Amino acid sequence: MPNYRRAFAPGASWFFTVNLLQRRRNDLLLRHV
């Protein structure tokens, strides 16, 4: 189980980072327009 969690954590953190960046980019686009 620990190995599975360790392998899943990087993917989850990467997905969270990408989602956060996309949300911030959308907010900037809406403000600019």
N, C-alpha and C positions, 0 to 999 in steps of 0.2 A: 504493500500500500504506500509506504513512504516514497518509493521510487516513482510510482504513478503520480503522486502529488507533486513531486519535484519536477517531473517532466511536464506536468500540466501548468504549473505556475508561470514559467516564462511565456507560454502562449497566451495565458490569461492577461498577464501584465502588458504584453505587446498589444493585444486587442483593446485593452482599456486605454492605452496611450493613443492608439490610432483613433479610437472613438472620441477621446477628449480633444485631439487636434482637429478632427473634422467638425466637432461642435463649435470649437472656438473660431475656426475658419468661416463657418456659416454665419456666426454672430458678427464677425468683422464684415462680411459681405453685406449683410442686412444693414449694418450701420452705415457702410459706405454708400449704399444706394439709398 
